[in-house]
Amino acid sequence: MFKNSIAWALLAMLWALPAQSQSNPANDTANGWIYEELPGYTLLHNLIANTSYALVPQGQVVTVSGNVPQISVPITAAAADTLDVLGFAELLSSNVTNTFTTGSSNILLANTSPCFTMSNNASAPYTFTNGTSTANNTIVFSANDPSLTPLQKVWWLQYLAYFYNEEKVALQTVLSITTNYNCIKIRVNSGVKDPYAIAWTQANMVTPQVYEIRTDTYAKTLITDAAAKMIAPNSAQDKTYTNVGEFHLALHGADVLLDTTPLSEGELYPQWQKIMNMVPGASLFYESEGYYKNRQVYRTDGLVSQSGYSNFPERYAARPDLALMDMIAIQYPTFQNTYNTTWLYNFAIGSSPHTMPANYECKDTLAMISNQIHCYGDEPFTPPATQVAPTNETETEDNSSSGDQSSSLSTGSKAGIAIGVIAGVAALGGAAFLFYRKRPTAEPSHNFYKMDDI
């Protein structure tokens, strides 16, 4: 409690400082955006989309140099054409959430937060989008870019806040989330000595079917910060596979799979196994892998709205601390005994998503953040001895190997075995693939989404 008090006291001191004396750590090109304070207005640069905006106070007329769209701030009405902007807006005041009066049809359907009362019939002078539009009425919001780390994404809260004159509120919230994230990262990494290996996978339902292992900066950083190793092809290899045997081999050593394959309504783990060509009893080598034999396959849609849409695409970028806690909790449930995962759930053991509570409140952001995570960074976490040990011979993104290093097989022998396995499994997998592609197809359930959307 004393340590938490110190952290909050420091945040309070920062809050009390005059705005002009504060050095804003958000003004870092690594975050994907920067700002310039110019006479009479602020120039905001989205470096990812290569767009800029001149933010002019309401009612004032200033001369803006260059061909830059002018936006009167604070914005009084806006539309949403990207789901994640709503997750960030929810962390600001009701003055911000109330401005979102409309959205595109898919956003109106998929929005999970009761903090917004958007309508099909409303109009708005500005639209937040994640595209590359340069139209005067669009504002590109690029927080979902996969090249950003989890903590770089959260700084887009302040980017959004500039359009509403709420930079100070945003800064306090970002620093609080960052404090949570860094604390739990330090605690788990200082105590875990024998890490698990996690792969983030997806099968895309096209013809021929494509299997993908996620390799982007966001996924890699989140997994690494959770004291785990990422199973992924190295930079010289493909991250997508049309050969199911090669895909299975690339997952060798994975203790946990985090999967976002689009599924049809009512499809559960057995149907997912068929899609991934991991058929029980086929005696293929994946049956000895940790993720398979220990049934450690998770999905990200563990929190859904009353109408069944996943909350993860809307809020994951705005709350990296919860995303990291989830990643730690699926490995070490005792890390924080009071924490229940927000988005991740064990799909392989038949767990079900939970619905957002009917009494969900849209206020007091900092109180909510402080109540969700309790961390003391100077107390390293020690995994319980009863936990299943990580799989040996784990091939990670840098081609390094963990586990038992005393194997009697030479590198050449292992390569020969691998080639043989690929050839054999490719034949079996090809036959299984042709068989299971005959299964009736249905429209994907709205609970699930493409990897590109997260």
VMD Tcl script that draws the C-alpha trace (Angstrom):
set ca {
  {0.00 0.00 0.00}
  {2.85 2.38 0.85}
  {4.49 1.77 -2.53}
  {1.23 2.46 -4.35}
  {0.84 5.67 -2.36}
  {4.24 6.88 -3.54}
  {3.35 6.20 -7.17}
  {0.08 8.09 -6.90}
  {1.77 10.95 -5.07}
  {4.22 11.34 -7.94}
  {1.37 11.39 -10.40}
  {-0.41 14.00 -8.30}
  {2.71 16.17 -8.28}
  {2.92 15.91 -12.06}
  {-0.72 16.90 -12.32}
  {-0.11 19.97 -10.18}
  {2.78 21.28 -12.30}
  {2.00 24.15 -14.67}
  {1.40 22.87 -18.18}
  {4.22 24.92 -19.69}
  {6.78 23.43 -17.30}
  {5.97 19.81 -18.13}
  {8.11 17.92 -20.61}
  {5.70 15.76 -22.57}
  {7.22 12.32 -23.23}
  {4.54 11.81 -25.89}
  {6.51 14.00 -28.29}
  {8.59 11.04 -29.42}
  {8.67 10.00 -33.07}
  {8.70 6.34 -31.97}
  {5.06 6.72 -30.90}
  {4.06 7.47 -34.48}
  {3.08 11.11 -33.94}
  {4.46 14.42 -32.66}
  {3.16 17.93 -32.06}
  {4.43 21.49 -32.46}
  {3.21 24.47 -30.45}
  {3.04 27.41 -32.87}
  {1.69 30.98 -32.36}
  {-2.07 30.62 -31.95}
  {-2.40 26.92 -32.79}
  {-0.97 23.40 -32.39}
  {0.35 21.43 -35.34}
  {-0.23 17.70 -34.90}
  {1.67 15.27 -37.15}
  {0.58 11.66 -37.73}
  {3.91 10.17 -38.84}
  {2.43 6.77 -39.71}
  {-0.18 8.16 -42.12}
  {1.99 11.14 -43.12}
  {-0.79 13.62 -42.36}
  {-0.88 16.81 -40.26}
  {-3.61 18.89 -38.63}
  {-3.63 22.51 -37.47}
  {-5.64 22.63 -34.24}
  {-7.08 26.12 -33.81}
  {-9.02 27.16 -30.68}
  {-12.75 27.56 -31.24}
  {-13.69 31.08 -32.40}
  {-10.16 32.15 -33.28}
  {-8.75 32.93 -36.70}
  {-5.06 32.30 -37.29}
  {-2.81 32.09 -40.32}
  {-1.61 28.52 -40.81}
  {1.40 27.94 -43.02}
  {1.29 25.19 -45.60}
  {-1.59 23.15 -46.97}
  {-2.70 21.71 -43.63}
  {-6.35 21.03 -42.70}
  {-7.57 23.33 -39.91}
  {-9.70 21.85 -37.14}
  {-11.49 23.94 -34.53}
  {-10.91 22.49 -31.09}
  {-12.42 21.23 -28.94}
  {-14.36 19.11 -31.42}
  {-18.07 19.16 -30.63}
  {-19.24 16.28 -32.86}
  {-17.42 13.37 -34.46}
  {-18.01 10.10 -36.27}
  {-16.09 6.86 -35.77}
  {-14.86 4.73 -38.66}
  {-12.32 2.80 -36.59}
  {-13.28 0.82 -33.52}
  {-10.19 1.44 -31.42}
  {-10.72 5.21 -31.22}
  {-13.73 4.50 -29.00}
  {-11.56 2.55 -26.55}
  {-9.33 5.60 -26.19}
  {-12.19 8.09 -26.04}
  {-13.68 6.15 -23.14}
  {-10.56 6.99 -21.06}
  {-11.25 10.72 -21.41}
  {-14.18 12.71 -20.03}
  {-17.85 12.47 -20.98}
  {-17.28 15.68 -22.94}
  {-15.35 13.48 -25.37}
  {-17.55 10.37 -25.46}
  {-20.64 12.52 -25.96}
  {-19.17 14.02 -29.14}
  {-19.25 10.68 -30.95}
  {-22.71 11.04 -32.45}
  {-22.45 8.62 -35.36}
  {-20.33 5.89 -36.90}
  {-20.07 3.65 -39.93}
  {-22.48 0.72 -39.98}
  {-19.89 -1.85 -38.89}
  {-18.80 0.37 -35.98}
  {-22.38 0.83 -34.80}
  {-22.79 -2.96 -34.81}
  {-19.45 -3.88 -33.23}
  {-19.21 -1.16 -30.56}
  {-19.22 -2.87 -27.17}
  {-19.11 0.16 -24.86}
  {-22.32 1.61 -23.37}
  {-20.50 4.95 -23.02}
  {-21.53 5.96 -26.55}
  {-25.00 6.75 -27.89}
  {-24.22 6.92 -31.60}
  {-26.96 6.97 -34.19}
  {-27.31 6.13 -37.88}
  {-29.13 9.38 -38.49}
  {-26.67 11.76 -36.83}
  {-24.10 13.80 -38.71}
  {-20.67 15.05 -37.70}
  {-18.14 17.45 -39.24}
  {-15.18 15.12 -38.56}
  {-14.62 11.39 -38.89}
  {-11.89 9.42 -37.12}
  {-10.52 6.70 -39.40}
  {-7.53 4.37 -39.49}
  {-7.03 4.77 -43.22}
  {-4.82 7.24 -45.07}
  {-7.47 9.74 -46.11}
  {-6.40 13.35 -46.56}
  {-9.92 14.75 -46.89}
  {-10.58 17.83 -44.77}
  {-13.25 16.11 -42.69}
  {-11.21 13.03 -41.72}
  {-8.75 12.53 -38.88}
  {-6.45 9.53 -39.23}
  {-6.04 7.64 -35.96}
  {-3.25 5.05 -36.29}
  {-3.07 3.44 -32.86}
  {-3.77 0.01 -34.34}
  {-0.58 0.01 -36.41}
  {1.20 -3.33 -35.64}
  {4.65 -1.71 -35.80}
  {3.95 0.05 -32.49}
  {4.76 -1.53 -29.14}
  {2.02 -1.75 -26.50}
  {3.34 1.32 -24.66}
  {3.71 3.28 -27.88}
  {0.09 2.59 -28.71}
  {-1.18 3.98 -25.41}
  {0.33 7.41 -26.20}
  {-2.31 7.79 -28.89}
  {-4.63 8.70 -26.04}
  {-2.90 12.05 -25.88}
  {-3.00 12.39 -29.66}
  {-6.78 12.06 -29.40}
  {-6.89 14.40 -26.41}
  {-5.38 17.25 -28.45}
  {-8.59 17.42 -30.45}
  {-10.54 17.97 -27.21}
  {-8.15 20.12 -25.13}
  {-7.79 17.27 -22.63}
  {-4.04 16.70 -22.93}
  {-3.48 17.03 -19.18}
  {-6.12 14.44 -18.31}
  {-4.73 12.13 -20.97}
  {-1.16 12.48 -19.72}
  {-2.14 11.45 -16.21}
  {-4.01 8.41 -17.52}
  {-1.18 7.36 -19.83}
  {1.36 7.62 -17.03}
  {-0.87 5.56 -14.74}
  {-1.29 2.81 -17.36}
  {2.43 2.91 -18.14}
  {3.25 2.57 -14.43}
  {1.01 -0.50 -14.21}
  {2.54 -2.04 -17.31}
  {6.15 -1.52 -16.30}
  {5.56 -2.74 -12.76}
  {4.06 -6.07 -13.79}
  {6.65 -6.45 -16.56}
  {9.51 -6.00 -14.06}
  {7.94 -8.29 -11.48}
  {7.31 -11.24 -13.79}
  {10.60 -10.95 -15.68}
  {12.67 -10.74 -12.52}
  {11.20 -13.98 -11.18}
  {10.63 -16.25 -14.18}
  {13.77 -18.19 -15.10}
  {12.36 -20.90 -17.38}
  {9.92 -19.16 -19.75}
  {7.06 -20.64 -21.70}
  {6.89 -20.21 -25.49}
  {3.81 -18.61 -27.07}
  {2.72 -18.49 -30.71}
  {0.03 -16.14 -32.04}
  {-1.74 -17.94 -34.89}
  {-4.56 -17.61 -37.37}
  {-6.00 -19.62 -40.23}
  {-7.49 -17.50 -43.00}
  {-10.47 -19.15 -44.64}
  {-9.50 -18.73 -48.27}
  {-8.73 -21.20 -51.04}
  {-6.12 -22.54 -50.64}
  {-6.29 -22.10 -46.89}
  {-3.49 -19.97 -45.43}
  {-2.01 -20.39 -41.96}
  {-0.29 -17.46 -40.31}
  {2.03 -16.94 -37.34}
  {2.06 -13.39 -36.09}
  {5.48 -11.69 -36.06}
  {4.75 -7.96 -35.69}
  {6.30 -5.63 -33.13}
  {3.19 -5.42 -30.96}
  {2.79 -9.19 -30.56}
  {6.50 -9.78 -30.04}
  {6.81 -7.07 -27.40}
  {3.71 -8.13 -25.49}
  {4.81 -11.76 -25.35}
  {8.38 -10.87 -24.38}
  {7.24 -8.44 -21.69}
  {5.11 -11.26 -20.26}
  {8.36 -13.20 -19.63}
  {7.62 -15.61 -22.47}
  {9.38 -16.52 -25.69}
  {7.71 -15.89 -29.01}
  {7.41 -18.73 -31.49}
  {7.74 -17.09 -34.88}
  {9.60 -17.44 -38.17}
  {12.81 -15.47 -38.35}
  {13.14 -12.45 -40.64}
  {14.34 -14.60 -43.55}
  {11.29 -16.88 -43.44}
  {7.67 -16.53 -44.44}
  {5.09 -15.92 -41.74}
  {2.31 -17.48 -43.82}
  {1.96 -21.10 -44.88}
  {-0.15 -22.90 -47.46}
  {1.42 -26.22 -46.48}
  {-0.14 -27.35 -43.22}
  {2.81 -29.61 -42.38}
  {5.24 -26.73 -42.55}
  {2.89 -24.68 -40.39}
  {2.73 -27.40 -37.73}
  {6.51 -27.76 -37.75}
  {6.93 -24.00 -37.32}
  {4.94 -24.29 -34.08}
  {7.38 -26.78 -32.59}
  {8.11 -26.01 -28.96}
  {5.05 -23.82 -28.36}
  {3.58 -24.22 -24.89}
  {0.66 -21.90 -25.62}
  {-1.23 -20.86 -28.75}
  {-3.09 -17.56 -28.90}
  {-5.40 -17.90 -31.89}
  {-7.65 -15.47 -33.76}
  {-8.95 -17.69 -36.56}
  {-12.38 -16.46 -37.78}
  {-14.95 -19.06 -36.81}
  {-18.52 -19.57 -37.91}
  {-21.41 -19.32 -35.51}
  {-21.37 -22.26 -33.09}
  {-17.92 -23.60 -34.03}
  {-15.99 -24.73 -30.96}
  {-12.62 -26.34 -30.27}
  {-13.25 -29.58 -32.25}
  {-14.19 -27.56 -35.32}
  {-11.11 -25.37 -34.81}
  {-8.93 -28.51 -34.70}
  {-10.28 -29.56 -38.08}
  {-9.60 -26.13 -39.54}
  {-6.02 -26.30 -38.23}
  {-5.69 -29.94 -39.38}
  {-4.86 -31.03 -35.82}
  {-7.06 -34.09 -35.72}
  {-7.02 -36.16 -32.49}
  {-5.59 -39.63 -32.94}
  {-3.82 -38.93 -36.22}
  {-0.47 -39.60 -34.49}
  {1.15 -36.55 -36.00}
  {4.02 -34.97 -34.13}
  {1.96 -31.96 -32.96}
  {0.23 -34.25 -30.47}
  {3.38 -34.17 -28.34}
  {3.57 -30.37 -28.31}
  {2.78 -28.57 -25.07}
  {-0.04 -26.43 -26.46}
  {-1.81 -29.53 -27.79}
  {-1.34 -32.16 -25.12}
  {-1.92 -29.66 -22.27}
  {-4.85 -28.01 -24.09}
  {-3.39 -24.53 -23.92}
  {-5.15 -22.78 -26.80}
  {-6.53 -19.32 -26.03}
  {-8.59 -16.76 -27.88}
  {-8.88 -13.00 -27.45}
  {-12.67 -12.69 -27.60}
  {-13.29 -13.61 -23.97}
  {-15.23 -10.40 -23.27}
  {-18.22 -9.66 -25.49}
  {-21.04 -7.15 -25.62}
  {-24.66 -8.05 -24.95}
  {-25.02 -8.62 -28.70}
  {-21.94 -10.87 -28.86}
  {-19.22 -8.65 -30.31}
  {-15.67 -8.90 -28.97}
  {-14.43 -6.05 -26.81}
  {-10.76 -6.76 -27.61}
  {-10.42 -4.81 -30.90}
  {-12.02 -1.79 -29.24}
  {-9.90 -1.54 -26.10}
  {-6.71 -3.59 -26.43}
  {-4.57 -0.69 -27.71}
  {-5.82 1.73 -25.04}
  {-5.16 -0.71 -22.18}
  {-1.77 -2.40 -22.70}
  {-1.59 -3.02 -18.96}
  {-4.63 -5.31 -19.15}
  {-3.33 -6.99 -22.31}
  {-0.06 -7.75 -20.50}
  {-1.84 -8.94 -17.36}
  {-3.91 -11.31 -19.49}
  {-0.79 -12.69 -21.14}
  {0.80 -13.28 -17.74}
  {-2.35 -14.70 -16.16}
  {-2.78 -17.46 -18.76}
  {0.74 -18.62 -17.90}
  {0.76 -17.91 -14.15}
  {-2.73 -17.69 -12.60}
  {-1.16 -17.00 -9.18}
  {0.67 -13.87 -10.35}
  {-2.23 -11.77 -9.02}
  {-4.82 -13.99 -7.39}
  {-7.55 -11.34 -7.59}
  {-7.21 -10.82 -11.34}
  {-9.52 -12.49 -13.82}
  {-8.46 -12.23 -17.44}
  {-10.15 -9.44 -19.36}
  {-10.02 -10.81 -22.93}
  {-8.16 -14.13 -23.05}
  {-9.88 -17.42 -22.30}
  {-8.92 -21.07 -22.73}
  {-10.79 -22.16 -25.82}
  {-9.36 -25.70 -25.70}
  {-10.95 -26.68 -22.38}
  {-14.38 -25.36 -23.30}
  {-14.31 -22.06 -21.42}
  {-16.81 -19.51 -22.65}
  {-16.61 -15.76 -23.21}
  {-18.23 -13.60 -20.57}
  {-20.58 -10.73 -21.28}
  {-19.86 -7.15 -20.31}
  {-21.67 -6.37 -17.05}
  {-24.98 -4.56 -17.19}
  {-23.78 -2.13 -14.48}
  {-20.74 -1.02 -16.51}
  {-19.88 2.56 -15.52}
  {-18.44 5.23 -17.79}
  {-16.66 7.45 -15.29}
  {-13.73 7.78 -12.89}
  {-11.10 6.34 -15.24}
  {-8.17 6.56 -12.83}
  {-10.08 4.82 -10.04}
  {-10.93 2.00 -12.42}
  {-7.31 1.64 -13.53}
  {-5.96 1.61 -9.97}
  {-8.47 -1.04 -8.87}
  {-7.70 -3.51 -11.65}
  {-3.98 -4.12 -11.14}
  {-2.02 -4.33 -7.89}
  {1.72 -4.66 -8.34}
  {4.87 -4.33 -6.26}
  {7.79 -4.30 -8.66}
  {10.39 -5.05 -5.99}
  {8.80 -8.42 -5.17}
  {9.82 -10.84 -7.94}
  {7.20 -13.41 -8.87}
  {8.19 -17.03 -8.39}
  {6.13 -19.56 -10.40}
  {4.75 -22.37 -8.24}
  {6.65 -25.65 -8.42}
  {3.45 -27.50 -9.35}
  {3.21 -25.83 -12.77}
  {3.86 -27.83 -15.93}
  {7.41 -27.21 -17.13}
  {7.96 -25.41 -20.45}
  {8.64 -27.51 -23.55}
  {12.31 -28.16 -24.33}
  {14.04 -27.36 -27.62}
  {11.95 -24.26 -28.21}
  {12.67 -22.59 -31.55}
  {12.03 -18.87 -31.21}
  {12.14 -15.96 -33.63}
  {15.91 -15.55 -33.40}
  {16.39 -19.30 -34.01}
  {17.83 -19.70 -30.52}
  {16.96 -22.81 -28.54}
  {15.90 -23.13 -24.92}
  {15.68 -26.14 -22.67}
  {17.95 -29.20 -22.69}
  {21.16 -28.40 -24.55}
  {22.72 -31.86 -24.08}
  {20.83 -33.66 -26.83}
  {22.94 -36.28 -28.61}
  {21.55 -35.36 -32.02}
  {23.81 -33.23 -34.19}
  {22.52 -30.18 -36.05}
  {22.72 -32.13 -39.32}
  {20.73 -35.02 -37.84}
  {18.05 -32.66 -36.59}
  {17.86 -30.99 -39.99}
  {17.47 -34.36 -41.67}
  {14.71 -35.37 -39.30}
  {12.97 -32.02 -39.81}
  {13.03 -32.42 -43.60}
  {11.62 -35.91 -43.28}
  {8.90 -34.74 -40.92}
  {7.95 -31.91 -43.25}
  {7.66 -34.29 -46.21}
  {5.62 -36.86 -44.30}
  {3.36 -34.41 -42.56}
  {2.86 -32.42 -45.75}
  {1.45 -35.51 -47.43}
  {-0.82 -36.39 -44.52}
  {-1.74 -32.77 -43.93}
  {-2.53 -32.29 -47.62}
  {-4.93 -35.21 -47.54}
  {-6.54 -33.96 -44.35}
  {-6.75 -30.47 -45.82}
  {-8.61 -31.69 -48.91}
  {-10.95 -33.74 -46.76}
  {-11.82 -30.98 -44.32}
  {-12.20 -28.30 -46.99}
  {-15.32 -30.23 -48.01}
  {-16.99 -29.19 -44.77}
  {-19.93 -26.81 -45.24}
  {-18.92 -23.19 -44.87}
  {-20.92 -20.55 -43.10}
  {-20.61 -16.85 -42.60}
  {-18.10 -16.05 -39.83}
  {-19.66 -15.18 -36.51}
  {-19.43 -11.51 -35.59}
  {-17.65 -12.57 -32.38}
  {-14.45 -13.12 -34.32}
  {-12.26 -10.99 -36.54}
  {-9.22 -10.97 -38.78}
  {-5.70 -10.67 -37.41}
  {-5.24 -7.44 -39.39}
  {-7.98 -5.86 -37.29}
  {-5.90 -6.15 -34.10}
}
mol new
graphics top color blue
foreach p $ca { graphics top sphere $p radius 0.5 }
foreach p [lrange $ca 0 end-1] q [lrange $ca 1 end] { graphics top cylinder $p $q radius 0.2 }
display resetview
